[in-house]
Amino acid sequence: MATSLLRIGLIGCGFAARVHLDRLLGLEEVEVVGFADPDLDAARSLASKVALQGNRSEPPAFADHRELLKQTSPDAVAIFTPHFAHYRPAMDALQAGCHLFIEKPLSTNVQEAADIVGLARGRGRTVGVGHQYRLSPSLVTARQRLAEGAIGPVRFVSATLANPWIAAHRGSEDSWRFSGKVAGAGILADTGDHLLDSLLWLTGKTAVEVAAIQDRHSAGPDLVTAAALKFSDGTPASIGISGVSPSRLFELNVFGEQGRLRLTDQDLIEEIGTQPARAISLPEAVENIDQNFVRAILHGTPLCCSAEEAQDTVRLLEAIVRSGASGQLVRLA
């Protein structure tokens, strides 16, 4: 871009928007120009937060994202609406010529994801997706170790996520995330989406078959998901996701012919042959997901996760849901 300042509008003003706003306000190259949310009070609340930061003026707030696009003409838009509501503001923002940051998942629908990618490509716009675990030093280092052949050819991968999400958020503004009355809700599409993307990105593999079982609450959400996968090279993998755990766990185990890598979002353990397991020293994180997006737009540096890459996670997410609902093996297109 010709300018050194990126003018960003935020669509969706709940919990996720508040977290990302704090990071955006810390970037000198960013000007937040407006907020939109059907709950106008939520949009106004975030706008007032901007006014408290130094000498910044309070941006306008809107109940309709189309008014934000029309009245503020942002260079980029960050979308933090519920998962099922990403599509319309994304398409409208692209039509208005904006670059996009979309909180993960890109979509819970494969066709909508493809539409967003296609329009962005046609308009020459950049779309980043909030798969921030790709920036975790443990995952970055583990990916490098796999590429170097540290544990030999990969023969099996397991991925586990446990989260006390239901108990922590019941009755909160984020209750839609596990409501059985909301399409695309549930722990699988929320925090579980981080696990799916991390599994694919870490291994560099593509899932081609899924068989899933979901234990559903009477209200409908997927409280526990178990799935067996087959990658395109024949390697099997397993996934376990729970939203009713009393404690948090995010763990991937990669088994190779010569050893194993066990990693969380915080640390990495390597076991080679019969040698004792050892903790791998990890570098400091170099950037957060918001810095990554801004630098990609202003300076042309690589995106952490492009919309094109995020489509693989959307395909896997949709296939798990279909398999869990039907009890059948699902082959990914």
Residue frames as qw, qx, qy, qz and C-alpha x, y, z in Angstrom:
[[0.000, 0.886, 0.464, 0.000, 0.00, 0.00, 0.00],
 [0.364, 0.644, -0.037, 0.672, 1.12, 3.56, -0.68],
 [0.368, -0.770, 0.139, -0.502, 0.27, 4.74, 2.83],
 [0.345, 0.266, -0.796, 0.420, 2.15, 3.72, 5.96],
 [0.347, -0.041, 0.579, -0.737, -1.05, 3.79, 8.02],
 [0.216, -0.209, -0.903, -0.306, -3.66, 1.02, 7.87],
 [0.436, -0.118, 0.182, -0.874, -7.21, 2.20, 8.55],
 [0.227, -0.096, -0.969, -0.028, -9.18, -0.70, 10.06],
 [0.584, -0.270, 0.019, -0.765, -12.85, -1.12, 10.90],
 [0.058, -0.086, 0.959, -0.262, -14.07, -3.82, 13.31],
 [0.647, -0.139, -0.349, -0.663, -17.25, -5.79, 12.67],
 [0.810, -0.317, -0.493, 0.014, -18.53, -7.76, 15.68],
 [0.010, 0.677, -0.368, 0.637, -17.78, -6.24, 19.08],
 [0.863, -0.456, -0.142, -0.163, -17.85, -9.11, 21.58],
 [0.740, -0.595, 0.250, 0.191, -15.10, -10.78, 23.60],
 [0.791, 0.139, 0.299, 0.515, -12.82, -11.62, 20.67],
 [0.300, 0.812, 0.142, 0.480, -12.97, -8.06, 19.34],
 [0.402, -0.903, 0.116, -0.097, -11.92, -6.68, 22.71],
 [0.811, -0.346, 0.312, 0.354, -8.86, -8.94, 22.82],
 [0.651, 0.351, 0.332, 0.585, -7.75, -8.03, 19.29],
 [0.060, 0.942, 0.143, 0.298, -8.51, -4.33, 19.77],
 [0.560, -0.785, 0.185, 0.191, -5.97, -4.11, 22.59],
 [0.717, -0.113, 0.424, 0.542, -3.30, -5.46, 20.23],
 [0.429, 0.653, 0.385, 0.491, -4.33, -3.22, 17.34],
 [0.156, -0.978, -0.075, -0.115, -4.22, -0.10, 19.50],
 [0.637, -0.621, 0.293, 0.349, -0.62, -0.98, 20.36],
 [0.662, 0.197, 0.448, 0.567, 0.44, -0.76, 16.71],
 [0.075, -0.577, 0.036, 0.813, 1.57, 2.67, 15.51],
 [0.002, -0.095, 0.675, 0.732, 0.77, 1.77, 11.90],
 [0.105, -0.465, -0.861, -0.177, -2.94, 1.21, 12.65],
 [0.251, -0.030, 0.181, -0.950, -5.85, 3.60, 12.92],
 [0.068, 0.392, 0.914, -0.080, -9.14, 2.07, 14.07],
 [0.086, -0.077, -0.243, -0.963, -11.80, 4.03, 12.19],
 [0.609, -0.152, -0.071, -0.775, -15.09, 2.47, 13.28],
 [0.164, -0.040, 0.953, -0.251, -17.06, -0.34, 14.90],
 [0.598, -0.048, -0.344, -0.722, -20.20, -2.20, 13.86],
 [0.049, -0.067, -0.968, 0.236, -22.41, -4.60, 15.78],
 [0.336, -0.524, -0.625, -0.472, -26.19, -5.24, 15.83],
 [0.520, -0.697, -0.396, 0.295, -25.81, -4.49, 19.54],
 [0.281, 0.816, -0.011, 0.505, -25.03, -0.80, 19.13],
 [0.512, -0.829, 0.179, -0.136, -24.11, -0.44, 22.81],
 [0.881, -0.215, 0.256, 0.336, -21.35, -3.03, 22.33],
 [0.604, 0.528, 0.163, 0.575, -19.98, -1.08, 19.36],
 [0.084, -0.903, 0.032, -0.419, -20.12, 2.19, 21.29],
 [0.752, -0.638, 0.149, 0.072, -18.36, 0.59, 24.26],
 [0.814, 0.004, 0.230, 0.533, -15.36, -0.38, 22.11],
 [0.339, 0.739, 0.142, 0.565, -15.35, 3.03, 20.42],
 [0.364, -0.899, 0.072, -0.231, -15.10, 4.72, 23.82],
 [0.856, -0.377, 0.179, 0.306, -12.16, 2.46, 24.68],
 [0.649, 0.416, 0.157, 0.617, -10.24, 3.88, 21.71],
 [0.012, -0.881, -0.053, -0.470, -10.84, 7.41, 22.96],
 [0.670, -0.734, 0.107, 0.016, -9.12, 6.50, 26.25],
 [0.850, -0.036, 0.184, 0.493, -5.90, 5.63, 24.42],
 [0.439, -0.114, 0.160, 0.877, -3.69, 8.74, 24.30],
 [0.161, 0.410, 0.003, -0.898, -4.94, 11.52, 22.04],
 [0.033, 0.178, 0.864, 0.469, -7.10, 9.31, 19.82],
 [0.462, 0.002, 0.021, -0.887, -10.56, 10.54, 18.91],
 [0.550, 0.104, 0.762, -0.326, -13.56, 8.27, 19.39],
 [0.045, 0.027, -0.780, -0.623, -14.44, 6.39, 16.19],
 [0.611, -0.032, -0.071, -0.788, -18.08, 6.15, 15.08],
 [0.285, 0.003, 0.942, -0.180, -20.21, 3.13, 16.00],
 [0.516, 0.118, -0.409, -0.743, -22.83, 1.52, 13.77],
 [0.717, -0.015, 0.577, -0.391, -25.52, -1.12, 14.13],
 [0.857, 0.473, 0.198, -0.058, -25.05, -2.16, 10.47],
 [0.645, -0.325, 0.399, 0.565, -21.66, -3.11, 9.02],
 [0.484, 0.560, 0.457, 0.493, -22.68, -1.69, 5.64],
 [0.073, -0.985, -0.108, -0.110, -22.88, 1.77, 7.19],
 [0.594, -0.643, 0.305, 0.375, -19.37, 1.35, 8.58],
 [0.635, 0.111, 0.514, 0.565, -18.09, 0.49, 5.10],
 [0.273, 0.778, 0.411, 0.389, -19.96, 3.36, 3.50],
 [0.183, -0.973, -0.077, -0.115, -19.16, 6.10, 5.99],
 [0.522, -0.746, 0.347, 0.226, -15.56, 5.28, 7.00],
 [0.728, 0.636, -0.255, -0.026, -14.12, 3.66, 3.82],
 [0.625, -0.623, 0.461, 0.092, -11.58, 1.52, 5.71],
 [0.306, 0.587, -0.713, -0.229, -8.53, -0.04, 4.06],
 [0.362, 0.066, -0.928, 0.057, -9.16, -3.26, 5.97],
 [0.684, -0.400, -0.013, -0.610, -11.87, -4.87, 8.06],
 [0.102, 0.204, -0.928, 0.295, -11.48, -7.27, 10.98],
 [0.673, -0.252, -0.370, -0.589, -14.46, -9.59, 11.47],
 [0.038, 0.166, -0.857, 0.487, -15.25, -10.94, 14.95],
 [0.692, -0.111, -0.061, -0.710, -18.89, -11.89, 14.49],
 [0.776, -0.134, 0.580, -0.209, -20.16, -15.35, 15.49],
 [0.369, -0.208, 0.801, 0.424, -18.81, -18.07, 13.19],
 [0.387, 0.502, 0.762, 0.132, -22.07, -18.48, 11.28],
 [0.182, 0.933, 0.261, -0.168, -22.14, -14.73, 10.53],
 [0.452, -0.460, 0.379, 0.664, -18.72, -14.31, 8.88],
 [0.502, 0.315, 0.653, 0.472, -19.92, -14.63, 5.32],
 [0.201, 0.872, 0.416, 0.164, -22.08, -11.56, 4.64],
 [0.190, -0.944, 0.114, 0.243, -19.77, -8.90, 6.16],
 [0.568, -0.328, 0.555, 0.512, -16.76, -10.58, 4.52],
 [0.462, 0.452, 0.617, 0.450, -18.34, -10.48, 1.06],
 [0.062, 0.958, 0.274, 0.052, -19.59, -6.90, 1.54],
 [0.382, -0.806, 0.253, 0.375, -16.15, -5.73, 2.72],
 [0.557, -0.083, 0.612, 0.556, -14.42, -7.35, -0.23],
 [0.334, 0.708, 0.535, 0.317, -16.94, -5.73, -2.59],
 [0.113, -0.989, -0.078, 0.064, -16.02, -2.41, -0.96],
 [0.554, 0.700, -0.322, 0.316, -12.33, -3.02, -1.72],
 [0.457, -0.744, 0.407, -0.267, -11.17, -3.91, 1.79],
 [0.414, 0.287, -0.845, 0.181, -8.54, -6.36, 2.91],
 [0.765, -0.452, -0.165, -0.427, -9.87, -8.75, 5.58],
 [0.086, 0.274, -0.879, 0.381, -8.88, -10.33, 8.83],
 [0.747, -0.282, -0.312, -0.515, -11.41, -13.01, 9.85],
 [0.442, -0.434, 0.690, -0.374, -11.36, -14.65, 13.25],
 [0.218, 0.112, -0.948, -0.204, -11.18, -18.40, 12.84],
 [0.601, 0.106, 0.679, 0.407, -12.84, -20.38, 11.44],
 [0.008, -0.079, 0.440, 0.895, -12.94, -18.75, 8.01],
 [0.646, -0.081, -0.186, -0.736, -16.41, -20.29, 7.79],
 [0.523, -0.112, 0.805, -0.256, -18.22, -23.41, 8.97],
 [0.749, 0.520, 0.351, -0.212, -19.42, -23.93, 5.40],
 [0.623, -0.106, 0.513, 0.581, -17.15, -25.06, 2.56],
 [0.372, 0.655, 0.487, 0.442, -19.07, -23.20, -0.16],
 [0.136, -0.984, -0.113, 0.002, -19.04, -19.91, 1.75],
 [0.572, -0.594, 0.338, 0.454, -15.30, -20.28, 2.34],
 [0.568, 0.192, 0.558, 0.574, -14.77, -20.84, -1.38],
 [0.177, 0.873, 0.379, 0.250, -16.88, -17.76, -2.20],
 [0.327, -0.916, 0.082, 0.219, -14.76, -15.57, 0.09],
 [0.599, -0.344, 0.493, 0.530, -11.51, -16.88, -1.38],
 [0.493, 0.454, 0.575, 0.470, -12.78, -16.48, -4.95],
 [0.068, 0.954, 0.255, 0.141, -13.96, -12.90, -4.48],
 [0.445, -0.799, 0.224, 0.336, -10.74, -11.91, -2.67],
 [0.609, -0.083, 0.554, 0.562, -8.70, -13.35, -5.52],
 [0.361, 0.664, 0.517, 0.401, -10.81, -11.54, -8.11],
 [0.090, -0.982, -0.123, -0.112, -10.54, -8.21, -6.27],
 [0.576, 0.471, -0.372, 0.555, -6.84, -8.63, -5.48],
 [0.429, -0.719, 0.219, -0.501, -7.47, -8.35, -1.74],
 [0.327, 0.275, -0.838, 0.339, -5.63, -10.11, 1.10],
 [0.745, -0.464, -0.120, -0.464, -7.59, -12.24, 3.59],
 [0.214, 0.345, -0.819, 0.406, -5.92, -13.47, 6.78],
 [0.751, -0.413, -0.406, -0.317, -7.54, -15.94, 9.18],
 [0.324, -0.734, 0.407, -0.437, -6.98, -16.02, 12.93],
 [0.965, -0.101, -0.231, 0.076, -5.25, -19.39, 13.26],
 [0.073, -0.894, 0.365, -0.249, -2.80, -17.90, 15.73],
 [0.852, -0.398, 0.338, 0.048, -1.46, -21.22, 17.03],
 [0.819, 0.471, 0.031, 0.326, 0.71, -21.29, 13.89],
 [0.177, 0.816, -0.290, 0.467, 2.75, -18.57, 15.61],
 [0.766, -0.609, 0.178, -0.104, 3.32, -20.60, 18.81],
 [0.059, 0.721, -0.690, -0.038, 7.06, -21.28, 19.20],
 [0.577, -0.172, 0.789, -0.124, 6.30, -24.90, 20.12],
 [0.764, 0.487, 0.409, -0.114, 4.40, -25.56, 16.88],
 [0.404, 0.860, -0.290, -0.111, 6.87, -23.59, 14.74],
 [0.160, -0.619, 0.769, -0.011, 9.80, -25.55, 16.21],
 [0.679, 0.034, 0.722, -0.129, 8.02, -28.91, 15.95],
 [0.712, 0.668, 0.149, -0.160, 7.21, -28.24, 12.29],
 [0.239, 0.814, -0.526, -0.054, 10.87, -27.49, 11.64],
 [0.405, -0.401, 0.817, -0.090, 11.95, -30.69, 13.43],
 [0.773, 0.307, 0.533, -0.154, 9.55, -32.75, 11.32],
 [0.583, 0.796, -0.109, -0.120, 10.82, -31.13, 8.13],
 [0.036, 0.734, -0.677, 0.031, 14.38, -31.99, 9.19],
 [0.800, 0.086, -0.577, -0.137, 13.39, -35.64, 9.67],
 [0.167, -0.544, 0.639, -0.517, 14.13, -35.63, 13.40],
 [0.631, -0.114, 0.661, -0.390, 11.78, -38.56, 14.12],
 [0.213, -0.026, 0.897, 0.386, 11.85, -40.13, 10.68],
 [0.264, -0.248, -0.622, -0.694, 8.78, -40.73, 8.49],
 [0.428, -0.099, 0.414, -0.797, 5.53, -39.92, 10.32],
 [0.219, -0.093, -0.952, -0.193, 3.36, -42.99, 10.91],
 [0.306, -0.649, -0.695, -0.046, 0.62, -41.75, 13.29],
 [0.051, 0.287, -0.190, 0.937, -0.60, -38.48, 14.81],
 [0.295, -0.623, -0.718, 0.092, -2.93, -37.86, 17.73],
 [0.034, 0.352, -0.051, 0.934, -4.44, -34.50, 18.69],
 [0.363, -0.544, -0.733, 0.188, -6.33, -33.75, 21.90],
 [0.046, -0.390, 0.082, -0.916, -8.16, -30.72, 23.21],
 [0.370, -0.568, -0.716, 0.169, -9.95, -30.45, 26.54],
 [0.056, 0.307, -0.049, 0.949, -11.51, -27.20, 27.65],
 [0.054, -0.447, -0.754, 0.479, -13.80, -26.20, 30.56],
 [0.006, -0.150, -0.336, -0.930, -15.68, -24.05, 28.04],
 [0.360, -0.535, -0.652, -0.398, -19.27, -24.98, 28.83],
 [0.505, -0.616, -0.496, 0.345, -19.04, -24.34, 32.56],
 [0.370, -0.278, -0.048, 0.885, -17.03, -21.15, 32.11],
 [0.043, 0.018, -0.324, -0.945, -19.30, -19.51, 29.52],
 [0.111, -0.526, -0.832, -0.137, -22.81, -20.73, 30.28],
 [0.122, -0.853, -0.465, 0.203, -25.08, -17.69, 30.37],
 [0.314, -0.532, 0.160, 0.770, -22.36, -15.33, 29.10],
 [0.414, 0.699, -0.122, -0.570, -22.35, -13.24, 25.93],
 [0.197, 0.456, -0.804, -0.328, -20.46, -16.15, 24.32],
 [0.602, 0.026, 0.725, -0.335, -23.15, -18.72, 25.07],
 [0.731, 0.543, -0.080, -0.406, -23.98, -18.90, 21.34],
 [0.180, 0.596, -0.772, -0.128, -20.70, -20.78, 20.90],
 [0.006, -0.075, 0.995, -0.070, -22.25, -23.98, 22.28],
 [0.561, 0.224, 0.338, -0.721, -25.95, -23.40, 21.70],
 [0.406, 0.138, 0.885, 0.181, -27.71, -26.32, 20.04],
 [0.388, 0.766, 0.468, -0.209, -30.03, -23.84, 18.35],
 [0.139, 0.874, -0.271, -0.380, -27.20, -22.14, 16.45],
 [0.913, 0.379, 0.034, 0.146, -25.72, -23.69, 13.31],
 [0.579, 0.588, -0.296, 0.481, -21.93, -23.89, 13.36],
 [0.370, -0.749, 0.353, -0.421, -21.70, -23.56, 17.14],
 [0.972, -0.225, -0.065, 0.025, -20.05, -25.92, 19.59],
 [0.525, -0.708, 0.387, 0.272, -16.58, -26.53, 20.96],
 [0.757, 0.152, 0.483, 0.414, -15.49, -28.26, 17.74],
 [0.405, 0.748, 0.278, 0.447, -16.02, -25.13, 15.62],
 [0.222, -0.964, 0.079, -0.121, -14.62, -22.85, 18.32],
 [0.342, -0.738, 0.579, 0.060, -11.44, -23.77, 20.20],
 [0.826, 0.026, 0.554, 0.098, -11.46, -27.15, 18.47],
 [0.631, 0.770, 0.066, 0.070, -10.83, -25.39, 15.17],
 [0.070, -0.856, 0.512, -0.013, -7.40, -24.37, 16.49],
 [0.653, -0.298, 0.695, 0.029, -6.61, -28.05, 17.04],
 [0.789, 0.466, 0.397, 0.048, -7.71, -29.04, 13.53],
 [0.415, 0.893, -0.155, 0.077, -5.67, -26.33, 11.87],
 [0.296, -0.744, 0.598, -0.020, -2.62, -27.06, 14.05],
 [0.794, -0.045, 0.605, 0.041, -2.81, -30.75, 13.11],
 [0.723, 0.628, 0.252, 0.136, -2.88, -29.99, 9.38],
 [0.205, 0.939, -0.250, 0.119, -0.29, -27.21, 9.47],
 [0.511, -0.640, 0.574, 0.004, 2.14, -29.11, 11.72],
 [0.744, -0.021, 0.649, 0.158, 2.18, -32.21, 9.54],
 [0.138, 0.468, -0.478, -0.731, 1.74, -30.50, 6.18],
 [0.118, 0.129, 0.962, 0.212, -0.73, -33.27, 5.30],
 [0.453, -0.028, -0.222, -0.863, -4.21, -33.22, 3.76],
 [0.450, 0.072, 0.797, -0.397, -7.12, -35.16, 5.28],
 [0.319, 0.092, -0.670, -0.664, -9.07, -37.29, 2.78],
 [0.573, -0.344, -0.698, -0.257, -11.33, -39.45, 5.00],
 [0.182, -0.313, 0.515, -0.777, -13.05, -38.91, 8.35],
 [0.559, -0.399, -0.706, -0.174, -15.09, -41.13, 10.67],
 [0.022, -0.332, 0.410, -0.849, -16.44, -39.26, 13.70],
 [0.425, -0.532, -0.731, 0.040, -18.54, -39.84, 16.81],
 [0.037, -0.404, 0.191, -0.894, -20.09, -36.98, 18.78],
 [0.278, -0.441, -0.786, 0.332, -21.66, -37.15, 22.22],
 [0.056, -0.455, -0.212, -0.863, -24.34, -34.50, 22.18],
 [0.085, 0.160, 0.610, -0.772, -26.11, -32.78, 25.05],
 [0.240, 0.587, 0.767, -0.097, -29.90, -32.68, 24.94],
 [0.136, 0.822, 0.095, -0.545, -29.63, -29.05, 23.84],
 [0.758, 0.641, 0.120, -0.008, -27.70, -30.14, 20.77],
 [0.151, 0.878, -0.451, -0.044, -24.08, -28.92, 20.93],
 [0.865, 0.226, -0.412, 0.176, -21.12, -31.20, 20.31],
 [0.531, -0.800, 0.245, -0.133, -19.74, -31.54, 23.83],
 [0.553, -0.452, 0.664, 0.219, -17.32, -34.35, 22.96],
 [0.738, 0.595, -0.185, -0.256, -15.96, -35.31, 19.54],
 [0.588, -0.380, 0.664, 0.262, -13.78, -38.27, 18.60],
 [0.697, 0.659, -0.069, -0.273, -12.61, -38.73, 15.03],
 [0.712, -0.197, 0.533, 0.412, -10.30, -40.97, 13.03],
 [0.385, 0.817, -0.158, -0.398, -8.68, -39.44, 9.96],
 [0.813, 0.067, 0.391, 0.427, -6.75, -40.68, 6.97],
 [0.010, -0.754, 0.251, 0.607, -4.31, -38.36, 5.22],
 [0.692, 0.625, -0.173, -0.318, -3.69, -38.41, 1.49],
 [0.308, 0.566, -0.764, 0.017, -0.46, -40.39, 1.96],
 [0.747, -0.150, -0.639, -0.109, -2.30, -43.05, 4.00],
 [0.234, 0.149, -0.655, 0.703, -1.07, -41.87, 7.42],
 [0.410, -0.642, -0.627, -0.164, -3.78, -42.25, 10.11],
 [0.072, 0.271, -0.374, 0.884, -4.56, -39.72, 12.83],
 [0.330, -0.585, -0.738, 0.058, -6.96, -39.39, 15.75],
 [0.049, -0.424, 0.087, -0.900, -8.69, -36.37, 17.26],
 [0.375, -0.536, -0.730, 0.199, -10.35, -35.99, 20.65],
 [0.005, 0.356, -0.035, 0.934, -12.14, -32.75, 21.64],
 [0.355, -0.567, -0.726, 0.161, -14.10, -32.06, 24.84],
 [0.034, -0.584, -0.015, -0.811, -15.78, -28.91, 26.06],
 [0.685, -0.618, -0.149, -0.356, -16.71, -30.27, 29.47],
 [0.738, 0.073, -0.475, 0.475, -13.29, -30.95, 30.96],
 [0.482, -0.829, -0.214, 0.187, -12.46, -29.58, 34.43],
 [0.396, -0.666, 0.296, 0.559, -9.07, -28.40, 33.13],
 [0.524, 0.779, -0.164, -0.303, -7.47, -27.27, 29.89],
 [0.652, -0.265, 0.617, 0.351, -5.33, -29.43, 27.61],
 [0.620, 0.734, -0.132, -0.244, -4.00, -28.85, 24.09],
 [0.493, -0.491, 0.689, 0.202, -1.65, -31.58, 22.95],
 [0.794, 0.506, -0.234, -0.241, -0.39, -33.17, 19.74],
 [0.638, -0.412, 0.632, 0.155, 1.69, -36.35, 19.54],
 [0.656, 0.624, -0.327, -0.269, 3.52, -37.15, 16.32],
 [0.795, -0.298, 0.523, 0.076, 4.89, -40.69, 16.09],
 [0.511, 0.695, -0.444, -0.242, 7.66, -41.40, 13.59],
 [0.932, 0.136, -0.328, 0.067, 9.78, -44.44, 12.82],
 [0.573, 0.277, -0.471, 0.611, 12.62, -43.04, 14.94],
 [0.191, -0.130, -0.556, 0.798, 10.81, -41.28, 17.77],
 [0.097, -0.753, -0.646, -0.081, 8.03, -39.01, 18.95],
 [0.087, 0.248, -0.111, 0.958, 7.30, -35.31, 19.29],
 [0.253, -0.661, -0.696, 0.119, 4.86, -34.32, 22.04],
 [0.177, 0.152, -0.029, 0.972, 3.83, -30.70, 22.06],
 [0.026, -0.745, -0.597, 0.297, 1.38, -28.35, 23.67],
 [0.248, 0.893, 0.181, 0.330, 0.82, -24.70, 22.87],
 [0.332, -0.916, 0.216, -0.063, 3.53, -23.97, 25.47],
 [0.382, -0.618, 0.677, 0.117, 6.25, -26.64, 25.22],
 [0.792, 0.434, -0.372, -0.216, 7.83, -29.37, 23.10],
 [0.644, -0.447, 0.620, -0.031, 9.21, -32.76, 24.18],
 [0.644, 0.521, -0.499, -0.252, 11.28, -34.92, 21.84],
 [0.763, -0.311, 0.563, -0.061, 11.95, -38.64, 22.24],
 [0.554, 0.598, -0.522, -0.250, 14.42, -40.27, 19.85],
 [0.629, 0.194, -0.750, 0.059, 14.88, -44.05, 19.92],
 [0.708, -0.432, -0.528, 0.181, 15.66, -45.29, 23.43],
 [0.304, 0.236, -0.288, 0.877, 17.13, -41.98, 24.55],
 [0.099, -0.518, -0.633, 0.566, 15.48, -40.18, 27.49],
 [0.162, 0.834, 0.459, 0.258, 12.83, -37.64, 26.55],
 [0.402, -0.218, -0.102, 0.883, 14.16, -34.08, 26.42],
 [0.149, 0.865, 0.363, -0.313, 12.51, -30.68, 26.42],
 [0.545, 0.408, 0.278, 0.678, 13.37, -28.63, 23.35],
 [0.194, -0.473, -0.168, 0.843, 14.39, -25.03, 24.00],
 [0.311, 0.728, 0.574, 0.210, 11.94, -22.70, 22.29],
 [0.275, 0.206, 0.063, 0.937, 12.54, -19.21, 20.88],
 [0.139, 0.419, 0.420, -0.793, 10.52, -16.19, 21.94],
 [0.411, 0.677, 0.607, 0.061, 7.37, -15.47, 19.96],
 [0.363, -0.014, 0.240, 0.900, 8.21, -12.87, 17.31],
 [0.249, -0.085, -0.184, -0.947, 4.73, -11.46, 16.64],
 [0.416, 0.281, 0.732, -0.460, 1.04, -11.88, 17.37],
 [0.417, 0.437, 0.753, 0.263, -1.64, -12.57, 14.79],
 [0.168, 0.927, 0.287, -0.174, -2.68, -8.91, 14.50],
 [0.194, -0.743, 0.422, 0.482, 0.87, -7.70, 13.88],
 [0.460, -0.026, 0.791, 0.403, 1.22, -10.43, 11.28],
 [0.372, 0.695, 0.607, 0.099, -1.86, -9.24, 9.38],
 [0.039, 0.958, 0.029, -0.283, -0.92, -5.57, 9.48],
 [0.303, -0.591, 0.577, 0.475, 2.64, -6.27, 8.30],
 [0.497, 0.224, 0.775, 0.318, 1.35, -8.48, 5.49],
 [0.306, 0.847, 0.434, 0.022, -0.84, -5.65, 4.18],
 [0.033, -0.972, 0.109, 0.206, 1.63, -2.79, 4.62],
 [0.174, -0.720, 0.627, 0.240, 4.92, -4.55, 3.92],
 [0.757, 0.383, -0.424, -0.318, 4.05, -7.67, 1.94],
 [0.101, -0.394, 0.886, -0.223, 5.38, -10.13, 4.53],
 [0.368, -0.116, -0.885, -0.261, 3.85, -13.65, 4.61],
 [0.643, -0.405, -0.012, -0.650, 0.49, -14.15, 6.27],
 [0.354, -0.283, 0.827, -0.334, 0.36, -16.57, 9.19],
 [0.366, 0.277, 0.888, 0.016, -2.70, -18.19, 7.60],
 [0.211, 0.112, -0.378, -0.894, -4.28, -17.09, 4.34],
 [0.712, 0.161, 0.247, -0.637, -7.92, -17.76, 3.49],
 [0.703, 0.376, -0.541, -0.268, -6.75, -20.21, 0.83],
 [0.279, 0.256, -0.874, 0.305, -4.91, -22.27, 3.46],
 [0.360, -0.050, 0.596, -0.716, -7.81, -22.00, 5.93],
 [0.735, 0.132, -0.276, -0.606, -10.10, -23.78, 3.48],
 [0.524, 0.158, -0.835, 0.053, -8.47, -27.12, 4.38],
 [0.009, 0.021, 0.760, -0.650, -9.54, -26.69, 8.00],
 [0.556, 0.149, 0.112, -0.810, -13.08, -25.72, 6.94],
 [0.687, 0.173, -0.599, -0.372, -13.32, -28.88, 4.81],
 [0.377, 0.060, -0.871, 0.310, -12.17, -31.03, 7.73],
 [0.219, 0.055, 0.533, -0.816, -14.50, -29.29, 10.18],
 [0.657, 0.157, -0.114, -0.729, -17.51, -29.78, 7.91],
 [0.636, 0.160, -0.736, -0.167, -16.60, -33.43, 7.25],
 [0.152, 0.033, -0.841, 0.518, -16.37, -34.20, 10.99],
 [0.423, 0.129, 0.345, -0.828, -19.79, -32.64, 11.58],
 [0.706, 0.207, -0.373, -0.565, -21.32, -34.61, 8.69],
 [0.523, 0.140, -0.838, 0.070, -19.76, -37.87, 9.84],
 [0.025, -0.007, 0.740, -0.672, -20.80, -37.32, 13.46],
 [0.541, 0.162, 0.174, -0.807, -24.38, -36.59, 12.40],
 [0.768, 0.263, -0.361, -0.459, -24.70, -39.48, 9.94],
 [0.785, -0.344, 0.510, -0.069, -22.53, -42.15, 11.59],
 [0.873, 0.444, 0.154, 0.127, -20.90, -42.69, 8.20],
 [0.601, -0.242, 0.283, 0.707, -17.39, -42.41, 6.81],
 [0.320, 0.913, 0.146, -0.208, -17.02, -39.12, 4.93],
 [0.697, 0.105, 0.273, 0.654, -14.58, -38.59, 2.10],
 [0.062, -0.758, -0.038, 0.648, -13.35, -35.03, 1.66],
 [0.642, 0.736, 0.201, 0.071, -13.61, -33.49, -1.80]]
